[in-house]
Amino acid sequence: QVRLVESGGGLVQAGGSLSLSCAASGSDGRITAMGWWRQAPGEQRELVADITVVGGTNYADSVKGRFTISADHAKSTAYLQMDSLKPEDTAAYYCMVVEVRSSTEYDYWGQGTQVTVSS
């Protein structure tokens, strides 16, 4: 069972920066991708950014040019640097990890960390 430990987040003024990190442990297989999703009150959970084990990245249009995802795959840790934050970035941010075991993919989610951007 993969365990995810998230850190970072908090309260920041618009235009400011925050960083998130997510450390995965306990994998019996191979972690092939890590990412961040977010969910604002009353909204569906949406992908913010993800990164594959070979370094491919994917970003939501709303965060392109402002957020940067990176990973230390040897440590199974992903990072999300968030710059030029806007009030609409306010949400609970969740780390998600894809693990492959015996040719089957498993998704694991962190407990979430709150990001609040004041105007």
C-alpha positions in Angstrom: 0.0 0.0 0.0 1.4 3.3 -1.1 1.4 6.1 1.5 1.5 9.7 0.5 2.7 12.5 2.8 1.9 16.0 1.5 3.3 19.2 2.8 3.2 22.9 2.0 0.2 25.0 1.2 -1.3 27.7 3.4 -2.5 31.3 3.0 -0.9 33.7 0.6 -1.9 37.0 -1.0 -2.6 37.2 -4.7 0.6 37.4 -6.7 2.5 35.4 -4.1 4.0 31.9 -4.3 3.6 28.6 -2.5 5.2 25.2 -2.9 3.8 21.8 -2.3 5.6 18.5 -1.9 4.4 14.9 -1.9 6.5 12.0 -0.7 5.4 8.4 -1.6 6.5 5.4 0.3 5.6 1.7 0.6 5.4 0.9 -3.1 5.8 -2.7 -4.0 5.7 -1.9 -7.7 6.9 0.9 -9.9 5.6 4.5 -9.6 5.1 5.7 -13.1 3.5 9.1 -12.6 2.8 11.7 -9.9 0.6 14.6 -10.0 -1.5 17.3 -8.3 -5.2 17.7 -8.5 -7.4 20.4 -6.8 -10.9 20.8 -5.7 -12.6 24.0 -4.8 -15.9 24.0 -2.8 -18.8 23.0 -5.0 -16.5 22.1 -7.9 -15.2 18.9 -9.4 -11.7 17.8 -8.8 -9.5 18.8 -11.6 -6.0 18.0 -12.7 -3.4 20.7 -12.0 -0.3 19.1 -13.3 1.4 15.7 -13.5 4.8 14.3 -14.4 5.8 10.9 -15.6 8.8 8.8 -14.6 10.5 9.8 -17.9 9.9 13.5 -17.2 6.9 14.2 -19.4 4.7 16.9 -17.9 1.1 18.0 -18.3 -0.5 21.2 -17.0 -4.0 22.6 -16.8 -4.4 25.6 -19.1 -5.3 27.7 -16.1 -1.9 27.2 -14.5 0.5 27.1 -17.5 3.3 29.5 -17.1 2.6 30.0 -13.4 3.0 26.5 -11.9 5.9 24.1 -12.3 5.8 20.4 -11.4 9.0 18.5 -10.8 10.0 15.2 -9.2 12.8 13.3 -7.6 11.9 9.9 -8.8 14.7 8.2 -6.8 12.9 9.6 -3.7 9.4 9.1 -5.1 8.7 12.8 -4.3 6.9 15.3 -6.4 6.9 19.1 -6.0 4.6 21.8 -7.2 5.9 25.3 -7.3 3.0 27.8 -7.6 3.9 31.4 -8.6 1.7 34.4 -9.4 -1.1 32.8 -7.5 -4.7 34.0 -8.0 -7.7 33.9 -5.8 -9.2 31.3 -8.2 -6.3 29.0 -7.3 -7.9 28.6 -3.9 -8.7 24.9 -3.4 -7.8 21.7 -1.6 -4.8 20.3 -3.5 -4.4 16.5 -3.6 -1.3 14.5 -4.6 -2.0 11.5 -6.8 0.4 8.7 -7.6 0.1 6.0 -10.2 1.8 2.7 -9.3 2.1 -0.3 -11.6 2.2 -3.8 -10.0 1.9 -7.0 -12.0 0.8 -5.0 -15.1 -2.0 -3.4 -13.2 -2.3 0.3 -12.5 -3.2 1.6 -9.0 -4.0 5.2 -8.1 -3.3 6.5 -4.7 -4.4 9.9 -3.2 -3.0 12.1 -0.5 -5.2 13.5 2.2 -5.1 17.0 0.6 -3.6 20.3 1.7 -5.4 23.6 1.6 -4.2 26.5 -0.6 -5.9 29.8 0.0 -5.2 32.9 -2.0 -6.5 36.2 -0.8 -7.3 39.1 -3.1 
